Amino acid sequence: MPGLRTVHASFGDYLYSRAPSHIRIHQSLGHDALAHACLRLIAKNLRFNISQSTSSYKANLSTKADCITLALEYACLHWAHHVAAFSLIDDFASQSSALDTEIGRVLRSKLMFWLEVLSALGKVGLASGLLLIAGSVVSRVPPPPWCY
């Protein structure tokens, strides 16, 4: 299979703490990049009826739709965890504005499509927890009145 895959949990530990200093990365940098990448992927790829359902009244198909790639599945399931992990850095408050803006922009336009993907994956029960995770770390600035 083409490409590099990191399947062992110790690989992250190696990059963050045990690798030679010239290739070691700060853990927060990885989570920041992954949070933004997940949100960009969600914004770009989610669309109406991505699960290719024949009816909104029938159960989802037993197989995942081809349009839900592994990358999109990962993005939909893990964006909030990367946001939360990134929030643990010392200067998160000074860097959170761009992330807050991106989360708001993506979720305002793609929330229902995101829920559809979670439903198609049989994981819609995770939605409220993921939103609570993200909501616990983003700013409490109210959205502009035109969003209502």
N, CA, C and O atoms as a GROMACS GRO file, in nm:
protein
  592
    1MET      N    1   0.085  -0.117   0.000
    1MET     CA    2   0.000   0.000   0.000
    1MET      C    3   0.091   0.124   0.000
    1MET      O    4   0.184   0.131   0.080
    2PRO      N    5   0.066   0.220  -0.086
    2PRO     CA    6   0.153   0.337  -0.094
    2PRO      C    7   0.135   0.430   0.026
    2PRO      O    8   0.030   0.433   0.090
    3GLY      N    9   0.240   0.505   0.054
    3GLY     CA   10   0.233   0.604   0.161
    3GLY      C   11   0.287   0.550   0.292
    3GLY      O   12   0.310   0.430   0.308
    4LEU      N   13   0.307   0.640   0.383
    4LEU     CA   14   0.361   0.607   0.514
    4LEU      C   15   0.246   0.599   0.612
    4LEU      O   16   0.162   0.690   0.618
    5ARG      N   17   0.241   0.494   0.689
    5ARG     CA   18   0.138   0.479   0.792
    5ARG      C   19   0.206   0.455   0.926
    5ARG      O   20   0.298   0.373   0.937
    6THR      N   21   0.160   0.526   1.026
    6THR     CA   22   0.212   0.507   1.161
    6THR      C   23   0.105   0.440   1.243
    6THR      O   24   0.008   0.504   1.284
    7VAL      N   25   0.121   0.312   1.266
    7VAL     CA   26   0.017   0.238   1.334
    7VAL      C   27   0.051   0.206   1.479
    7VAL      O   28  -0.036   0.166   1.556
    8HIS      N   29   0.175   0.222   1.516
    8HIS     CA   30   0.213   0.189   1.653
    8HIS      C   31   0.208   0.313   1.741
    8HIS      O   32   0.259   0.418   1.703
    9ALA      N   33   0.147   0.300   1.856
    9ALA     CA   34   0.130   0.415   1.946
    9ALA      C   35   0.262   0.475   1.991
    9ALA      O   36   0.268   0.593   2.025
   10SER      N   37   0.368   0.397   1.992
   10SER     CA   38   0.496   0.449   2.038
   10SER      C   39   0.561   0.545   1.938
   10SER      O   40   0.655   0.616   1.973
   11PHE      N   41   0.511   0.549   1.813
   11PHE     CA   42   0.570   0.638   1.714
   11PHE      C   43   0.554   0.784   1.756
   11PHE      O   44   0.649   0.862   1.746
   12GLY      N   45   0.436   0.822   1.804
   12GLY     CA   46   0.414   0.958   1.852
   12GLY      C   47   0.504   0.990   1.970
   12GLY      O   48   0.562   1.099   1.977
   13ASP      N   49   0.515   0.896   2.062
   13ASP     CA   50   0.604   0.915   2.177
   13ASP      C   51   0.748   0.937   2.130
   13ASP      O   52   0.820   1.020   2.185
   14TYR      N   53   0.789   0.862   2.030
   14TYR     CA   54   0.924   0.877   1.975
   14TYR      C   55   0.944   1.017   1.918
   14TYR      O   56   1.044   1.082   1.948
   15LEU      N   57   0.850   1.064   1.835
   15LEU     CA   58   0.864   1.196   1.774
   15LEU      C   59   0.862   1.309   1.876
   15LEU      O   60   0.928   1.411   1.858
   16TYR      N   61   0.785   1.291   1.983
   16TYR     CA   62   0.770   1.397   2.082
   16TYR      C   63   0.881   1.400   2.186
   16TYR      O   64   0.914   1.507   2.238
   17SER      N   65   0.940   1.284   2.219
   17SER     CA   66   1.033   1.286   2.331
   17SER      C   67   1.163   1.209   2.312
   17SER      O   68   1.264   1.247   2.371
   18ARG      N   69   1.165   1.103   2.234
   18ARG     CA   70   1.285   1.020   2.227
   18ARG      C   71   1.367   1.037   2.099
   18ARG      O   72   1.480   0.990   2.091
   19ALA      N   73   1.312   1.103   2.000
   19ALA     CA   74   1.384   1.120   1.873
   19ALA      C   75   1.502   1.214   1.892
   19ALA      O   76   1.504   1.294   1.986
   20PRO      N   77   1.600   1.205   1.804
   20PRO     CA   78   1.711   1.302   1.810
   20PRO      C   79   1.656   1.444   1.800
   20PRO      O   80   1.554   1.467   1.734
   21SER      N   81   1.719   1.536   1.864
   21SER     CA   82   1.665   1.672   1.875
   21SER      C   83   1.640   1.739   1.740
   21SER      O   84   1.551   1.824   1.730
   22HIS      N   85   1.714   1.704   1.636
   22HIS     CA   86   1.695   1.769   1.507
   22HIS      C   87   1.567   1.724   1.435
   22HIS      O   88   1.526   1.789   1.339
   23ILE      N   89   1.503   1.614   1.480
   23ILE     CA   90   1.376   1.574   1.419
   23ILE      C   91   1.260   1.571   1.520
   23ILE      O   92   1.146   1.543   1.483
   24ARG      N   93   1.290   1.599   1.644
   24ARG     CA   94   1.187   1.600   1.748
   24ARG      C   95   1.091   1.716   1.726
   24ARG      O   96   1.133   1.825   1.688
   25ILE      N   97   0.962   1.693   1.750
   25ILE     CA   98   0.864   1.801   1.737
   25ILE      C   99   0.793   1.821   1.870
   25ILE      O  100   0.780   1.728   1.951
   26HIS      N  101   0.749   1.942   1.892
   26HIS     CA  102   0.672   1.973   2.013
   26HIS      C  103   0.532   1.917   1.993
   26HIS      O  104   0.473   1.934   1.887
   27GLN      N  105   0.479   1.850   2.094
   27GLN     CA  106   0.350   1.784   2.082
   27GLN      C  107   0.238   1.879   2.043
   27GLN      O  108   0.151   1.843   1.965
   28SER      N  109   0.239   2.000   2.096
   28SER     CA  110   0.132   2.094   2.064
   28SER      C  111   0.134   2.134   1.917
   28SER      O  112   0.028   2.159   1.858
   29LEU      N  113   0.251   2.141   1.857
   29LEU     CA  114   0.260   2.175   1.716
   29LEU      C  115   0.187   2.071   1.632
   29LEU      O  116   0.116   2.105   1.538
   30GLY      N  117   0.206   1.946   1.666
   30GLY     CA  118   0.136   1.840   1.594
   30GLY      C  119  -0.015   1.850   1.608
   30GLY      O  120  -0.087   1.834   1.509
   31HIS      N  121  -0.063   1.876   1.728
   31HIS     CA  122  -0.208   1.885   1.749
   31HIS      C  123  -0.267   2.009   1.682
   31HIS      O  124  -0.379   2.003   1.630
   32ASP      N  125  -0.195   2.119   1.682
   32ASP     CA  126  -0.241   2.240   1.612
   32ASP      C  127  -0.257   2.211   1.464
   32ASP      O  128  -0.360   2.241   1.404
   33ALA      N  129  -0.154   2.154   1.405
   33ALA     CA  130  -0.158   2.123   1.261
   33ALA      C  131  -0.268   2.022   1.230
   33ALA      O  132  -0.339   2.036   1.130
   34LEU      N  133  -0.283   1.921   1.314
   34LEU     CA  134  -0.386   1.820   1.290
   34LEU      C  135  -0.527   1.876   1.309
   34LEU      O  136  -0.618   1.841   1.233
   35ALA      N  137  -0.547   1.962   1.407
   35ALA     CA  138  -0.679   2.024   1.427
   35ALA      C  139  -0.718   2.106   1.305
   35ALA      O  140  -0.829   2.092   1.254
   36HIS      N  141  -0.626   2.190   1.257
   36HIS     CA  142  -0.655   2.272   1.139
   36HIS      C  143  -0.676   2.185   1.015
   36HIS      O  144  -0.765   2.211   0.934
   37ALA      N  145  -0.594   2.081   1.000
   37ALA     CA  146  -0.608   1.993   0.883
   37ALA      C  147  -0.741   1.919   0.885
   37ALA      O  148  -0.806   1.904   0.781
   38CYS      N  149  -0.783   1.872   1.002
   38CYS     CA  150  -0.913   1.805   1.014
   38CYS      C  151  -1.026   1.899   0.976
   38CYS      O  152  -1.116   1.862   0.901
   39LEU      N  153  -1.022   2.021   1.028
   39LEU     CA  154  -1.127   2.117   0.998
   39LEU      C  155  -1.129   2.155   0.850
   39LEU      O  156  -1.236   2.172   0.792
   40ARG      N  157  -1.012   2.168   0.789
   40ARG     CA  158  -1.007   2.198   0.644
   40ARG      C  159  -1.066   2.083   0.563
   40ARG      O  160  -1.138   2.105   0.466
   41LEU      N  161  -1.034   1.961   0.602
   41LEU     CA  162  -1.087   1.843   0.532
   41LEU      C  163  -1.238   1.834   0.547
   41LEU      O  164  -1.309   1.803   0.451
   42ILE      N  165  -1.288   1.862   0.665
   42ILE     CA  166  -1.432   1.862   0.688
   42ILE      C  167  -1.499   1.969   0.602
   42ILE      O  168  -1.599   1.943   0.536
   43ALA      N  169  -1.443   2.089   0.603
   43ALA     CA  170  -1.500   2.200   0.526
   43ALA      C  171  -1.501   2.169   0.376
   43ALA      O  172  -1.596   2.202   0.305
   44LYS      N  173  -1.396   2.106   0.329
   44LYS     CA  174  -1.383   2.081   0.185
   44LYS      C  175  -1.467   1.963   0.137
   44LYS      O  176  -1.520   1.967   0.026
   45ASN      N  177  -1.480   1.860   0.217
   45ASN     CA  178  -1.538   1.734   0.168
   45ASN      C  179  -1.680   1.703   0.212
   45ASN      O  180  -1.749   1.626   0.145
   46LEU      N  181  -1.725   1.761   0.322
   46LEU     CA  182  -1.861   1.727   0.365
   46LEU      C  183  -1.963   1.795   0.274
   46LEU      O  184  -1.947   1.910   0.235
   47ARG      N  185  -2.068   1.721   0.242
   47ARG     CA  186  -2.173   1.772   0.155
   47ARG      C  187  -2.303   1.699   0.186
   47ARG      O  188  -2.304   1.599   0.258
   48PHE      N  189  -2.410   1.751   0.132
   48PHE     CA  190  -2.541   1.690   0.150
   48PHE      C  191  -2.541   1.546   0.099
   48PHE      O  192  -2.489   1.518  -0.010
   49ASN      N  193  -2.598   1.457   0.176
   49ASN     CA  194  -2.615   1.315   0.142
   49ASN      C  195  -2.484   1.246   0.105
   49ASN      O  196  -2.478   1.169   0.010
   50ILE      N  197  -2.380   1.276   0.180
   50ILE     CA  198  -2.251   1.212   0.154
   50ILE      C  199  -2.258   1.061   0.176
   50ILE      O  200  -2.179   0.987   0.118
   51SER      N  201  -2.350   1.016   0.259
   51SER     CA  202  -2.363   0.874   0.286
   51SER      C  203  -2.442   0.801   0.177
   51SER      O  204  -2.456   0.679   0.183
   52GLN      N  205  -2.491   0.875   0.080
   52GLN     CA  206  -2.565   0.820  -0.034
   52GLN      C  207  -2.689   0.741   0.010
   52GLN      O  208  -2.721   0.637  -0.046
   53SER      N  209  -2.755   0.793   0.111
   53SER     CA  210  -2.876   0.731   0.162
   53SER      C  211  -2.991   0.752   0.064
   53SER      O  212  -3.001   0.857   0.001
   54THR      N  213  -3.075   0.652   0.050
   54THR     CA  214  -3.190   0.664  -0.040
   54THR      C  215  -3.306   0.737   0.025
   54THR      O  216  -3.394   0.788  -0.044
   55SER      N  217  -3.306   0.743   0.158
   55SER     CA  218  -3.414   0.810   0.229
   55SER      C  219  -3.368   0.848   0.369
   55SER      O  220  -3.293   0.775   0.432
   56SER      N  221  -3.415   0.962   0.415
   56SER     CA  222  -3.380   1.004   0.551
   56SER      C  223  -3.462   0.928   0.656
   56SER      O  224  -3.436   0.940   0.775
   57TYR      N  225  -3.560   0.851   0.611
   57TYR     CA  226  -3.645   0.775   0.703
   57TYR      C  227  -3.598   0.632   0.723
   57TYR      O  228  -3.648   0.562   0.810
   58LYS      N  229  -3.501   0.589   0.642
   58LYS     CA  230  -3.451   0.452   0.652
   58LYS      C  231  -3.316   0.451   0.723
   58LYS      O  232  -3.244   0.551   0.727
   59ALA      N  233  -3.285   0.335   0.779
   59ALA     CA  234  -3.156   0.319   0.848
   59ALA      C  235  -3.042   0.332   0.748
   59ALA      O  236  -3.058   0.308   0.629
   60ASN      N  237  -2.926   0.371   0.798
   60ASN     CA  238  -2.807   0.380   0.714
   60ASN      C  239  -2.772   0.244   0.657
   60ASN      O  240  -2.805   0.140   0.715
   61LEU      N  241  -2.703   0.245   0.544
   61LEU     CA  242  -2.655   0.121   0.485
   61LEU      C  243  -2.556   0.055   0.581
   61LEU      O  244  -2.495   0.122   0.663
   62SER      N  245  -2.543  -0.075   0.569
   62SER     CA  246  -2.451  -0.145   0.659
   62SER      C  247  -2.305  -0.123   0.619
   62SER      O  248  -2.214  -0.151   0.698
   63THR      N  249  -2.281  -0.073   0.499
   63THR     CA  250  -2.145  -0.044   0.458
   63THR      C  251  -2.126   0.107   0.444
   63THR      O  252  -2.219   0.180   0.409
   64LYS      N  253  -2.007   0.150   0.472
   64LYS     CA  254  -1.974   0.292   0.464
   64LYS      C  255  -1.970   0.336   0.318
   64LYS      O  256  -1.921   0.263   0.232
   65ALA      N  257  -2.023   0.455   0.290
   65ALA     CA  258  -2.021   0.509   0.155
   65ALA      C  259  -1.878   0.533   0.109
   65ALA      O  260  -1.791   0.569   0.190
   66ASP      N  261  -1.853   0.515  -0.020
   66ASP     CA  262  -1.719   0.536  -0.076
   66ASP      C  263  -1.671   0.679  -0.058
   66ASP      O  264  -1.550   0.703  -0.051
   67CYS      N  265  -1.763   0.773  -0.051
   67CYS     CA  266  -1.725   0.914  -0.037
   67CYS      C  267  -1.669   0.946   0.101
   67CYS      O  268  -1.605   1.050   0.119
   68ILE      N  269  -1.692   0.858   0.197
   68ILE     CA  270  -1.638   0.879   0.332
   68ILE      C  271  -1.504   0.807   0.338
   68ILE      O  272  -1.496   0.689   0.374
   69THR      N  273  -1.400   0.879   0.302
   69THR     CA  274  -1.265   0.822   0.301
   69THR      C  275  -1.215   0.802   0.444
   69THR      O  276  -1.273   0.854   0.539
   70LEU      N  277  -1.108   0.727   0.457
   70LEU     CA  278  -1.049   0.709   0.590
   70LEU      C  279  -1.003   0.842   0.648
   70LEU      O  280  -1.013   0.865   0.768
   71ALA      N  281  -0.951   0.930   0.562
   71ALA     CA  282  -0.906   1.062   0.609
   71ALA      C  283  -1.024   1.143   0.661
   71ALA      O  284  -1.014   1.207   0.766
   72LEU      N  285  -1.136   1.141   0.589
   72LEU     CA  286  -1.254   1.215   0.633
   72LEU      C  287  -1.312   1.153   0.761
   72LEU      O  288  -1.355   1.225   0.851
   73GLU      N  289  -1.312   1.022   0.768
   73GLU     CA  290  -1.358   0.954   0.889
   73GLU      C  291  -1.273   0.997   1.009
   73GLU      O  292  -1.326   1.030   1.114
   74TYR      N  293  -1.141   0.997   0.991
   74TYR     CA  294  -1.051   1.040   1.098
   74TYR      C  295  -1.079   1.184   1.138
   74TYR      O  296  -1.090   1.216   1.256
   75ALA      N  297  -1.092   1.271   1.039
   75ALA     CA  298  -1.116   1.413   1.067
   75ALA      C  299  -1.244   1.433   1.146
   75ALA      O  300  -1.246   1.510   1.242
   76CYS      N  301  -1.350   1.365   1.106
   76CYS     CA  302  -1.479   1.381   1.173
   76CYS      C  303  -1.478   1.328   1.315
   76CYS      O  304  -1.548   1.380   1.402
   77LEU      N  305  -1.400   1.224   1.339
   77LEU     CA  306  -1.397   1.162   1.472
   77LEU      C  307  -1.294   1.224   1.567
   77LEU      O  308  -1.309   1.210   1.688
   78HIS      N  309  -1.190   1.291   1.515
   78HIS     CA  310  -1.080   1.331   1.602
   78HIS      C  311  -1.047   1.480   1.606
   78HIS      O  312  -0.959   1.519   1.682
   79TRP      N  313  -1.116   1.564   1.528
   79TRP     CA  314  -1.082   1.706   1.527
   79TRP      C  315  -1.090   1.766   1.667
   79TRP      O  316  -1.003   1.844   1.706
   80ALA      N  317  -1.192   1.731   1.743
   80ALA     CA  318  -1.210   1.790   1.876
   80ALA      C  319  -1.099   1.748   1.973
   80ALA      O  320  -1.057   1.826   2.058
   81HIS      N  321  -1.051   1.625   1.959
   81HIS     CA  322  -0.943   1.579   2.046
   81HIS      C  323  -0.813   1.657   2.019
   81HIS      O  324  -0.738   1.689   2.111
   82HIS      N  325  -0.789   1.687   1.891
   82HIS     CA  326  -0.670   1.766   1.858
   82HIS      C  327  -0.683   1.910   1.908
   82HIS      O  328  -0.586   1.970   1.953
   83VAL      N  329  -0.804   1.965   1.900
   83VAL     CA  330  -0.828   2.099   1.953
   83VAL      C  331  -0.802   2.100   2.103
   83VAL      O  332  -0.736   2.190   2.155
   84ALA      N  333  -0.854   2.000   2.173
   84ALA     CA  334  -0.836   1.994   2.318
   84ALA      C  335  -0.689   1.975   2.356
   84ALA      O  336  -0.641   2.038   2.449
   85ALA      N  337  -0.618   1.889   2.284
   85ALA     CA  338  -0.476   1.866   2.315
   85ALA      C  339  -0.394   1.992   2.287
   85ALA      O  340  -0.302   2.024   2.362
   86PHE      N  341  -0.428   2.062   2.180
   86PHE     CA  342  -0.357   2.186   2.148
   86PHE      C  343  -0.382   2.292   2.256
   86PHE      O  344  -0.295   2.375   2.282
   87SER      N  345  -0.499   2.289   2.317
   87SER     CA  346  -0.534   2.391   2.417
   87SER      C  347  -0.449   2.380   2.543
   87SER      O  348  -0.450   2.472   2.625
   88LEU      N  349  -0.376   2.271   2.560
   88LEU     CA  350  -0.297   2.252   2.681
   88LEU      C  351  -0.164   2.325   2.679
   88LEU      O  352  -0.094   2.327   2.780
   89ILE      N  353  -0.127   2.386   2.566
   89ILE     CA  354   0.001   2.458   2.561
   89ILE      C  355  -0.010   2.590   2.636
   89ILE      O  356  -0.119   2.642   2.657
   90ASP      N  357   0.105   2.642   2.675
   90ASP     CA  358   0.110   2.762   2.758
   90ASP      C  359   0.050   2.885   2.691
   90ASP      O  360  -0.023   2.961   2.756
   91ASP      N  361   0.078   2.906   2.564
   91ASP     CA  362   0.029   3.028   2.498
   91ASP      C  363  -0.092   3.003   2.409
   91ASP      O  364  -0.111   3.071   2.308
   92PHE      N  365  -0.174   2.903   2.447
   92PHE     CA  366  -0.293   2.872   2.366
   92PHE      C  367  -0.386   2.992   2.354
   92PHE      O  368  -0.442   3.016   2.247
   93ALA      N  369  -0.402   3.066   2.462
   93ALA     CA  370  -0.495   3.180   2.459
   93ALA      C  371  -0.459   3.279   2.349
   93ALA      O  372  -0.548   3.335   2.285
   94SER      N  373  -0.331   3.300   2.326
   94SER     CA  374  -0.290   3.395   2.222
   94SER      C  375  -0.307   3.338   2.082
   94SER      O  376  -0.310   3.414   1.985
   95GLN      N  377  -0.318   3.206   2.070
   95GLN     CA  378  -0.330   3.143   1.939
   95GLN      C  379  -0.470   3.088   1.912
   95GLN      O  380  -0.495   3.036   1.803
   96SER      N  381  -0.560   3.099   2.007
   96SER     CA  382  -0.690   3.033   1.994
   96SER      C  383  -0.787   3.105   1.902
   96SER      O  384  -0.882   3.042   1.853
   97SER      N  385  -0.767   3.232   1.876
   97SER     CA  386  -0.862   3.308   1.795
   97SER      C  387  -0.882   3.249   1.656
   97SER      O  388  -0.995   3.235   1.610
   98ALA      N  389  -0.773   3.215   1.589
   98ALA     CA  390  -0.784   3.158   1.454
   98ALA      C  391  -0.855   3.024   1.458
   98ALA      O  392  -0.935   2.994   1.369
   99LEU      N  393  -0.827   2.944   1.559
   99LEU     CA  394  -0.892   2.814   1.571
   99LEU      C  395  -1.040   2.830   1.602
   99LEU      O  396  -1.123   2.760   1.544
  100ASP      N  397  -1.075   2.923   1.692
  100ASP     CA  398  -1.215   2.952   1.722
  100ASP      C  399  -1.291   2.991   1.596
  100ASP      O  400  -1.402   2.943   1.571
  101THR      N  401  -1.231   3.079   1.518
  101THR     CA  402  -1.294   3.126   1.395
  101THR      C  403  -1.315   3.012   1.298
  101THR      O  404  -1.422   3.000   1.238
  102GLU      N  405  -1.215   2.928   1.284
  102GLU     CA  406  -1.226   2.816   1.189
  102GLU      C  407  -1.331   2.715   1.234
  102GLU      O  408  -1.408   2.666   1.152
  103ILE      N  409  -1.335   2.684   1.363
  103ILE     CA  410  -1.436   2.592   1.414
  103ILE      C  411  -1.576   2.648   1.389
  103ILE      O  412  -1.664   2.577   1.341
  104GLY      N  413  -1.596   2.775   1.421
  104GLY     CA  414  -1.726   2.837   1.399
  104GLY      C  415  -1.768   2.837   1.253
  104GLY      O  416  -1.883   2.808   1.221
  105ARG      N  417  -1.675   2.870   1.165
  105ARG     CA  418  -1.703   2.875   1.022
  105ARG      C  419  -1.741   2.736   0.970
  105ARG      O  420  -1.837   2.721   0.895
  106VAL      N  421  -1.665   2.637   1.009
  106VAL     CA  422  -1.689   2.501   0.959
  106VAL      C  423  -1.819   2.444   1.016
  106VAL      O  424  -1.900   2.391   0.941
  107LEU      N  425  -1.838   2.455   1.146
  107LEU     CA  426  -1.956   2.393   1.206
  107LEU      C  427  -2.086   2.464   1.169
  107LEU      O  428  -2.191   2.400   1.160
  108ARG      N  429  -2.082   2.594   1.149
  108ARG     CA  430  -2.205   2.664   1.109
  108ARG      C  431  -2.255   2.616   0.973
  108ARG      O  432  -2.376   2.610   0.949
  109SER      N  433  -2.163   2.581   0.885
  109SER     CA  434  -2.206   2.541   0.751
  109SER      C  435  -2.209   2.390   0.731
  109SER      O  436  -2.274   2.342   0.638
  110LYS      N  437  -2.142   2.312   0.815
  110LYS     CA  438  -2.129   2.168   0.791
  110LYS      C  439  -2.177   2.079   0.905
  110LYS      O  440  -2.158   1.958   0.900
  111LEU      N  441  -2.239   2.136   1.007
  111LEU     CA  442  -2.277   2.057   1.125
  111LEU      C  443  -2.367   1.938   1.088
  111LEU      O  444  -2.341   1.826   1.132
  112MET      N  445  -2.470   1.961   1.010
  112MET     CA  446  -2.561   1.851   0.976
  112MET      C  447  -2.491   1.744   0.891
  112MET      O  448  -2.519   1.625   0.906
  113PHE      N  449  -2.401   1.786   0.805
  113PHE     CA  450  -2.327   1.691   0.722
  113PHE      C  451  -2.230   1.609   0.807
  113PHE      O  452  -2.209   1.490   0.784
  114TRP      N  453  -2.171   1.676   0.908
  114TRP     CA  454  -2.082   1.608   1.002
  114TRP      C  455  -2.160   1.501   1.079
  114TRP      O  456  -2.113   1.389   1.097
  115LEU      N  457  -2.280   1.538   1.125
  115LEU     CA  458  -2.365   1.442   1.196
  115LEU      C  459  -2.404   1.325   1.106
  115LEU      O  460  -2.413   1.212   1.152
  116GLU      N  461  -2.427   1.353   0.978
  116GLU     CA  462  -2.459   1.246   0.883
  116GLU      C  463  -2.344   1.146   0.872
  116GLU      O  464  -2.367   1.026   0.869
  117VAL      N  465  -2.222   1.196   0.866
  117VAL     CA  466  -2.106   1.107   0.858
  117VAL      C  467  -2.097   1.022   0.984
  117VAL      O  468  -2.077   0.901   0.976
  118LEU      N  469  -2.111   1.084   1.100
  118LEU     CA  470  -2.107   1.008   1.225
  118LEU      C  471  -2.217   0.903   1.228
  118LEU      O  472  -2.195   0.791   1.274
  119SER      N  473  -2.334   0.938   1.181
  119SER     CA  474  -2.445   0.843   1.175
  119SER      C  475  -2.413   0.728   1.081
  119SER      O  476  -2.436   0.612   1.115
  120ALA      N  477  -2.361   0.760   0.964
  120ALA     CA  478  -2.326   0.656   0.866
  120ALA      C  479  -2.218   0.563   0.920
  120ALA      O  480  -2.214   0.445   0.883
  121LEU      N  481  -2.132   0.614   1.007
  121LEU     CA  482  -2.026   0.533   1.068
  121LEU      C  483  -2.076   0.456   1.190
  121LEU      O  484  -2.004   0.375   1.248
  122GLY      N  485  -2.202   0.482   1.230
  122GLY     CA  486  -2.256   0.418   1.349
  122GLY      C  487  -2.202   0.479   1.477
  122GLY      O  488  -2.199   0.413   1.581
  123LYS      N  489  -2.159   0.607   1.470
  123LYS     CA  490  -2.096   0.672   1.585
  123LYS      C  491  -2.160   0.806   1.618
  123LYS      O  492  -2.094   0.893   1.677
  124VAL      N  493  -2.284   0.824   1.582
  124VAL     CA  494  -2.349   0.954   1.608
  124VAL      C  495  -2.360   0.980   1.759
  124VAL      O  496  -2.372   1.096   1.800
  125GLY      N  497  -2.355   0.877   1.839
  125GLY     CA  498  -2.358   0.893   1.983
  125GLY      C  499  -2.238   0.968   2.038
  125GLY      O  500  -2.241   1.016   2.152
  126LEU      N  501  -2.131   0.978   1.959
  126LEU     CA  502  -2.011   1.051   2.002
  126LEU      C  503  -2.023   1.202   1.980
  126LEU      O  504  -1.944   1.278   2.036
  127ALA      N  505  -2.120   1.245   1.901
  127ALA     CA  506  -2.129   1.385   1.860
  127ALA      C  507  -2.135   1.482   1.977
  127ALA      O  508  -2.059   1.579   1.981
  128SER      N  509  -2.222   1.457   2.072
  128SER     CA  510  -2.235   1.552   2.183
  128SER      C  511  -2.107   1.559   2.265
  128SER      O  512  -2.068   1.668   2.309
  129GLY      N  513  -2.041   1.447   2.285
  129GLY     CA  514  -1.915   1.448   2.359
  129GLY      C  515  -1.806   1.525   2.287
  129GLY      O  516  -1.729   1.598   2.348
  130LEU      N  517  -1.799   1.507   2.154
  130LEU     CA  518  -1.698   1.580   2.076
  130LEU      C  519  -1.725   1.730   2.080
  130LEU      O  520  -1.631   1.809   2.092
  131LEU      N  521  -1.850   1.769   2.072
  131LEU     CA  522  -1.884   1.911   2.079
  131LEU      C  523  -1.855   1.967   2.218
  131LEU      O  524  -1.811   2.081   2.231
  132LEU      N  525  -1.880   1.888   2.322
  132LEU     CA  526  -1.848   1.932   2.458
  132LEU      C  527  -1.698   1.948   2.478
  132LEU      O  528  -1.653   2.043   2.542
  133ILE      N  529  -1.621   1.856   2.422
  133ILE     CA  530  -1.475   1.867   2.431
  133ILE      C  531  -1.428   1.996   2.368
  133ILE      O  532  -1.352   2.072   2.428
  134ALA      N  533  -1.473   2.020   2.245
  134ALA     CA  534  -1.431   2.141   2.174
  134ALA      C  535  -1.485   2.266   2.244
  134ALA      O  536  -1.414   2.366   2.256
  135GLY      N  537  -1.608   2.261   2.289
  135GLY     CA  538  -1.670   2.375   2.355
  135GLY      C  539  -1.603   2.412   2.486
  135GLY      O  540  -1.611   2.527   2.529
  136SER      N  541  -1.538   2.316   2.548
  136SER     CA  542  -1.472   2.345   2.676
  136SER      C  543  -1.343   2.423   2.659
  136SER      O  544  -1.291   2.479   2.756
  137VAL      N  545  -1.290   2.429   2.537
  137VAL     CA  546  -1.162   2.497   2.518
  137VAL      C  547  -1.168   2.619   2.427
  137VAL      O  548  -1.076   2.700   2.429
  138VAL      N  549  -1.273   2.633   2.348
  138VAL     CA  550  -1.280   2.750   2.261
  138VAL      C  551  -1.334   2.869   2.339
  138VAL      O  552  -1.390   2.853   2.448
  139SER      N  553  -1.317   2.986   2.284
  139SER     CA  554  -1.361   3.107   2.355
  139SER      C  555  -1.512   3.113   2.363
  139SER      O  556  -1.584   3.047   2.288
  140ARG      N  557  -1.558   3.192   2.454
  140ARG     CA  558  -1.702   3.207   2.476
  140ARG      C  559  -1.757   3.332   2.408
  140ARG      O  560  -1.856   3.390   2.453
  141VAL      N  561  -1.695   3.374   2.301
  141VAL     CA  562  -1.741   3.492   2.230
  141VAL      C  563  -1.869   3.455   2.155
  141VAL      O  564  -1.869   3.360   2.078
  142PRO      N  565  -1.979   3.530   2.177
  142PRO     CA  566  -2.104   3.495   2.108
  142PRO      C  567  -2.091   3.519   1.957
  142PRO      O  568  -2.019   3.610   1.915
  143PRO      N  569  -2.161   3.440   1.877
  143PRO     CA  570  -2.156   3.461   1.732
  143PRO      C  571  -2.225   3.591   1.694
  143PRO      O  572  -2.310   3.640   1.769
  144PRO      N  573  -2.191   3.646   1.580
  144PRO     CA  574  -2.257   3.769   1.536
  144PRO      C  575  -2.406   3.745   1.515
  144PRO      O  576  -2.447   3.632   1.489
  145PRO      N  577  -2.488   3.851   1.526
  145PRO     CA  578  -2.634   3.833   1.517
  145PRO      C  579  -2.681   3.776   1.384
  145PRO      O  580  -2.787   3.713   1.379
  146TRP      N  581  -2.606   3.796   1.279
  146TRP     CA  582  -2.651   3.745   1.150
  146TRP      C  583  -2.643   3.593   1.141
  146TRP      O  584  -2.690   3.535   1.043
  147CYS      N  585  -2.585   3.526   1.241
  147CYS     CA  586  -2.575   3.379   1.239
  147CYS      C  587  -2.704   3.313   1.284
  147CYS      O  588  -2.721   3.192   1.265
  148TYR      N  589  -2.793   3.388   1.341
  148TYR     CA  590  -2.916   3.327   1.393
  148TYR      C  591  -3.025   3.326   1.292
  148TYR      O  592  -3.134   3.278   1.320
   0.00000   0.00000   0.00000
